């Protein structure tokens, strides 16, 4: 069996299926300026959780580092949630940051409010439906990857039950879970999809208990949108001997050894293209969507676990992915 890979191509827009994290106090990490950087171009990233989460926030941080590396920009990252968001946005704008990126659905509305006072700063959020001249929203079509994960789970499940484990209950996460369910039902009509939200993208213990509960109900494949708490999902799967899917970043090498495949976002080229449009003045407020056909979404099977999936399953998933790429199959997504 061969692993699924999708080579990232140059991206003309950005999309992010936004997720949220836990309620930590904001911490700020100022990066060392790149040699030769242009002092007039500074980019900030607000994340809902730590960029060390090996998932949602880490994926965005990879994109931020690509901007630093390729454009010589001065970059900064800060965790900010709820009432912290607008203050963080204002602070960066006051310091002359040209681009402030909020990595989640929850950053869209605050950006609309703050942007009115800072016309020279561009604010972009991961998903969200509100835009302005200096406010954009974009999302990766991660539903496509989740659909393929659900399809693989449906074909492979012996119990006829699979599960989705979320942290915060937000529209963007629900949309990916709906896609997973649609894929599972397409593969195995009548399959049961157990859905659980813990209310925290940081609490590993809660994620583990939620996963153990779903496994006790019969789930033998589990996918998550749990951010830093994903380790709890993987730990529970290892403890009970069931398979898991990674999300956002390629998590196939997780030490648990249970991640059979990952629905991933290829962030670097997309973030870089956004930053270039801001720097050269061509950015226009709007909502952009990018999927597998642009190389922004991938579904990667863990080569170390290839022998755990039947060749028939691999072939069926490959054929389904080909249909998504060609446009023959459109994966449903919520608008928010």
N, C-alpha and C positions, 0 to 999 in steps of 0.2 A: 504494500500500500504506500502511496506517496502522500506527503503532506501537502495541504492546500496552501499555496502562496499566491499573492497578488502583488505584482510589482507596482510600487507607487509611481505615478507620473506627475508631471507638473500640474499644479492645481490652479484653477482660475477663481475659486471661491472657497468659502469655508462652511462647514457644518459641524455641529456638535450635538449629539443626543444628550442633552444636559443631565447631569446627575448632581446630587448634593451630598454633603458630608456632615460630620458631627459638629456639635456646638462648642468648639474650642475657642479660647481667647486668641485674638489675632497675634501672629508672630510675623516679623518682617525679616527677610534675609536679603541684604543688598549684595549683588554679585560684583566681583572684581571686574572693572571695565576692560573690555577687550582692547588689545593694542591697536591703535589707529582708529578708535571709534570716533564717530562724529558726535560732539557734545550736544548738538541740537536735536538728536533723535533718541528719545527715551521711551521704553515700553514697560508697562507694569502688568502683572498677572495677579488677579484675585482668585483664590481657590477656596472651596468649602472645607477642605481638609489638608493634611500635610502632603507635600509633594513626594514624600517617601512611601506613599501608600501602595506602590507597585500597580496602580490602576488608574482611576479617573484623573486625579490631580497630577499624578506622575506623568501621565500622557500629555497633559497640557504643558507641564514644565519642560518636557522634551521639545515641544514646539517653541517655547520661549528661548531655550538655549540655542535652537537653530537660528533664531533671529539675532542673538548675540554673536554667534559664530560666523554667520554668513554676511551680516550687515554691519557688524561692529557697533551695534546699539548698546546703550546702557540699559540694563534690565533690573527689575526688582520684582519680588514675589511676596505676597502677604496673604495669610489666612484671614478671611473675613466672612462673617455670617450674620444674618438678621440685621439688627440695628447698627452693626459695625460697617455695613457695606457702603452706605452713602458717605460716611466720614472718610473711609479709606479712599473712595473715588475722588472726593474733593481734595484730599491731601495730595494725591498724585497729580491732579490737574493743576493745583497751585504751585507745584514744584516743576511745572513745565513738561510733564510727560505728554507725548503726542498721541500715544495709544494706551488705553486702559482696557484690558480684557478681563471680563468677569466670567469665570468658567462654571456656568450653570444657569438654569432657567430663572433662578431667583435673582439674578443680577440685571435682568432686563428692565423691570419697572424702575428700580433706583437709578439706572443709567439715564432713563428718559428725564427724570426729575433733575439730576445733577447736571446733565449736559446743557441745559438751558443757560447755565451760568458760565460755561466754559466752551465757547464756540470753536476754539482752536485745538481742542482735545477730542479725539475720536474714542467713543465708548462702544465696545462690542461685547455681546453676551452669547453664551452657548444656548441657543434656542430662545424662544420668546417671540411674541407677536407684535411688539411695538417698535417703531423705527422713527428716525428724524434725520435731518441733514448730517448730523455728526453722531448718529446712533445706528448701529447695525445689529442684526441678530442672525446667527447662522447655526447650522446643526449638521453633524455627520449623520448619515442615514444608517445608523447602527442597527436599526430594525432588520436590515438585510442579513447581517451577521447573526442576529438572534434568531431569525427565522430558520437559518440553516442549522443552528444549534438545536432548535426545537425539532427540526426534521430528523436530524441524526438521533436525537433522544427518542423520538417516537418510533423510529425504525428499530432501535436497539433495546428499548425497555422490555424487560421480561415481566415486570409487575403490572404494567399498564398505568403506572403513576409516575409523574415527574414533578419537579418543584422549582419555583422561582423564589429567591430570598432577596428582599430589598432592604435598604436602610430607610431613608426618609421617603415618605409617600408623596411623590411629586409627579406631574403629568408626563415629564420626559421619561422617567423610569417605567411608569405604567405602559407607555407606548412600546418600549422594547419588550416588556413582558407579554404584551398582547401579541407581538410578532412571534415570540418564542412559542406561545400557545398555538398560534395559527399554524406554525410549522409542524408542531407535534401532532396536531389534529389532522393535518394533511397527510402525514405519514401513517397515523394510526387513528382512524375515526373512533370516537368514544373514549379516547385516553383521558385520564384525569390529570389536571394540572393544579397542583397545590400552590397557592400564592400567600406569602407571608411578608409583612413589613415590620421591622423591628423599631423603627423610629430613630435610628442612629446609624450613621455611616462610619462611626469610630469604635463602637462597642463590640469588641471581638466576642466577648462572652455571650452577649445577646444573639449575635449572629450564629454562634455555635448551637445555642439552645433552640433557636428557631429551626435550624437545619436538622438537628436531631429529632425535633418534633415531626418535621415533614417526612423524614426517613422512617420514623415509627409508624407513620400512616401508609407507608409502602413505596415512597419515592425512591427510585434507583438511579436517577440522573438529576442533578441539581445545577441550576445556573444562578448567578448572583448579580446584583447591582448594589454592592455593599461597601464600595470604596475601601478604606483601610481595614474595615471589619471583615473583609473577604477571607482573611486567614481563618476566622472562626468557621466559615462555611467549609473550607478545605479540611480543617482539622476534624470536623464532624463526619465528613465523607470518608476520611481515612479511618476513623474509629469504627465506622459501621460498614466499611467495605463497599461503598457506592462511588459512582463516577461524578465528576464535577466539570463544569465549563468555566473557563476564564472569561473576563470581560474587559473591554477598553484597551488594555495592554495585553500583549502575549504573556500569559501566565502559565504556559505549559511546563516551565521548569520549576514551578513551586515545589518546595521540599516535600510536601505531602505525598507527591507521586500519584495524585488522583485526577489531575486536570487532563482530560482526554483531548480537548481542543479549546481554542479561544476565539471569541468574536472580537476583533481588534479594530482600532482606529489608527490610521497612519497620519500623524499630526504634523510632523516637521515641515513638509513642503507646503501644506495648507497655511500654517501660521506664517511662514515666510512670505507667501504671496500676499496675505493680508497686510503685513507690515510694509511691504513694498508699495502697495496701493496707497497706504496712509502717507508714507514718506514722499511719494511723487505727486501727491495731491489728486489722485484719480479715484479715491474711495468715495463711494456713494452709499448712503444709508439704505438699507434694504434687508431682505431675508434671503439667505442662500442655502441651498441644499446640495450635498455632494455624497455620492455613494460609491459602489464597487466599480462602476464603469470608469470613474476617474482615478481609481487606485486609492481612494480614501478609506475604504472598508475592506477588511480581509477576514477570512475564516481559516484558521490554521490548526490542522490536526497535529497532535503531539507525536513526533516520530518515535519516541521511546515507547509509546503505547499503541503503535500501529496494529500490532497483532491482537489487540483486544477488540477490534472492530472487524466485522466480516467484510470481505471484498464487495459483497452485494450492497452493503450499506455505503461504503465509500463511493462506489459507482453511482448510486442513486443520489447522493449528496452532490457529487460533481455535476451530474446532469441538471439538478435543480439550480445549482449556482450558475450554470451556463444559461439557463432560462432567465435568471435575474439579470445577468450581464447583457443579454440580447434584448431585454425589454419584454420578452414573452410572458414573464411572471413579474407582476408588480406587488411588492410587499406593502401591505397596508401600514399606515402610520397615523397617529393622532396629530392634529394641528393644535398648537398652543402658543 
